[in-house]
């Protein structure tokens, strides 16, 4: 992996409409919104931009995030996340993703949750 200071920017998208199957009435209390807030308070490295997004259409699989970064990186969608247990795991995975040129973190180097909960792997635009 490359030095994080040499890499192109990465976007970390968080589905804020996720309810994680719960009957939540208050939008501010949706698990996806709470996950976004927790990540905003986390120590994300420089080069990662956190963005809230509406509905990633993965509603039955817990909270979902996307890691993407420019036209030469693979994009990944991860699922079954929650706002209290997975913030550090997301930061670790995003940091490792940032340190790659192509977005492909070796399988064994990924956080275990990422290994078991990848909903989609999307090739770079130029592939």
C-alpha positions in Angstrom: 0.0 0.0 0.0 1.1 3.5 -0.7 1.6 6.3 1.8 -1.7 8.0 2.6 -0.3 11.4 1.9 0.3 10.5 -1.8 -3.2 9.3 -2.7 -6.2 10.8 -4.5 -9.2 11.8 -2.4 -11.7 9.2 -1.3 -15.4 9.6 -0.6 -17.1 7.8 2.3 -20.8 7.8 1.6 -23.2 6.9 4.4 -26.9 6.0 3.8 -28.6 8.3 6.3 -32.1 7.0 5.6 -31.3 3.5 6.9 -33.6 2.3 9.7 -31.9 -1.1 10.0 -35.3 -2.7 10.2 -36.4 -0.7 13.2 -39.7 1.3 13.4 -38.0 4.7 13.7 -40.3 7.7 13.4 -37.8 10.5 14.1 -35.4 11.0 11.1 -32.7 12.3 13.5 -32.8 8.9 15.3 -32.4 6.7 12.2 -29.4 4.3 12.6 -28.0 5.6 9.3 -28.2 9.2 10.5 -26.6 8.2 13.8 -23.8 6.3 11.9 -23.1 9.4 9.8 -22.9 11.6 13.0 -20.6 9.1 14.7 -18.3 9.0 11.7 -18.3 12.8 11.5 -17.0 12.8 15.1 -14.4 10.1 14.4 -10.8 10.6 13.4 -11.0 10.1 9.6 -7.7 10.8 7.9 -7.1 13.7 5.7 -8.1 12.7 2.1 -11.4 11.1 3.1 -14.5 13.1 2.6 -17.6 12.0 4.5 -20.9 12.5 2.7 -24.5 11.7 3.7 -26.6 10.2 1.0 -30.2 9.1 0.8 -31.1 5.5 0.3 -28.6 3.1 -1.1 -31.5 0.6 -1.7 -29.9 -2.0 0.6 -32.6 -1.5 3.3 -32.8 -5.1 4.5 -29.1 -5.4 5.2 -28.5 -2.9 8.1 -26.7 0.4 7.5 -24.7 0.7 4.3 -21.7 2.7 3.2 -19.8 3.2 0.0 -16.1 3.8 -0.5 -15.1 5.3 -3.8 -12.3 7.4 -5.1 -11.8 8.7 -8.6 -11.9 7.0 -12.0 -9.0 4.5 -11.3 -10.3 3.0 -8.1 -12.8 0.2 -7.5 -15.9 1.2 -5.5 -17.1 -0.9 -2.6 -20.5 -1.1 -0.9 -20.5 -2.5 2.6 -23.6 -3.5 4.6 -24.8 -4.8 8.0 -23.1 -1.9 9.8 -24.4 -0.1 12.9 -23.8 3.2 14.5 -22.3 2.0 17.8 -20.2 -1.1 17.0 -18.7 -0.4 13.6 -17.3 3.2 13.6 -13.7 2.2 14.3 -14.0 -0.7 11.7 -15.2 1.8 9.1 -12.4 4.2 9.8 -9.8 1.4 9.6 -11.3 0.1 6.3 -11.5 3.6 4.8 -7.9 4.4 5.8 -6.7 1.2 4.1 -8.7 2.0 1.0 -7.3 5.5 0.9 -3.8 4.1 0.9 -4.3 2.1 -2.3 -4.0 3.4 -5.9 -6.8 1.2 -7.2 -9.0 0.7 -4.1 -8.2 -3.0 -3.8 -7.1 -3.7 -0.2 -5.8 -7.2 0.1 -8.6 -9.5 1.4 -6.6 -10.5 4.5 -5.8 -6.8 5.3 -9.4 -5.7 5.3 -11.3 -5.5 8.6 -13.1 -8.8 9.2 -16.5 -7.1 8.9 -15.6 -5.8 5.5 -14.6 -9.3 4.3 -17.9 -10.8 5.3 -20.3 -7.9 4.4 -19.3 -6.6 1.0 -22.6 -6.0 -0.9 -21.0 -4.9 -4.2 -17.6 -4.4 -5.8 -17.8 -2.0 -8.7 -15.0 -1.7 -11.3 -13.4 1.7 -12.1 -15.0 3.7 -14.8 -12.1 3.1 -17.2 -12.2 -0.7 -16.7 
